[in-house]
Amino acid sequence: MDAVRVALLREVLAGTEWLQDTRRFAGALRASVARRHGGLLLVGTEGYEPWHLAAHLDDEAAWSGLPELSPTLVRHRVPPGVPAHLSVGLGRLEAARRGETLLVVTADEPGDGLLERVHDARRGGATVLSLDGAPAEAGAELRALAHDQLAVPPPAPCSTRTELDLDTVQHLVSAAAGENGLPAPRGGRRRFRDRLARLADQLTAPPPPRW
């Protein structure tokens, strides 16, 4: 989803709670990585790896001049022969320490193994944020571990709230995190031209490959 489509989506969502909620959560994410300078760890569940969020945060880190937004994707299973940046296993969470930020994205039940490692990360001093798309009862323990969280509940039959899926919310959060970042210290005019050129490339390019 490129910047134009994000802007159109925000127009559609104007007046709903989603814009305020996603910007608040993006602000918490940005403030944590900017203030603590320890790096960002990103993990999903065994059945859901947040590839697209990793790629978009990496892009927003470059755009915003806030390199700390670029995440390390932590994986439940690491296939042999993958590049180094895609070969970080769950053991990394056990080593998380003060100054680091852990963003947990769940589309289903997190599972005991992940919860145990998130607990280890929090006990080690990491700030834990949760983008939670699991059913309410399945995500309760993770929400209790998180310092801040944004719930993306499955659609309810009688709900009057505008419903969004987890992927769409991830786009809104990553875009807001980048927009609110600190500007690059020099080369503002060149940086603006680069963003325009990159946007033009996005509008004409096919969907990106798996990150």
Secondary structure, 3 states (H helix, E strand, C coil): CCHHHHHHHHHHHCCCHHHHHHHHHHHHHHHHHHHHCCCEEEECECCECCHHHHHHHHHHHHHHCCHHHCEEEEECCCCCCCCHHHCEECHHHHCCCCCCEEEEEECCCCCHHHHHHHHHHHHCCCEEEEEECCCCCCCHHHHHHCCEEEECCCCCCCCCCCCCCHHHHHHHHHHHHHHCCCCCCCCHHHHHHHHHHHHHHHHHCCCCCCC
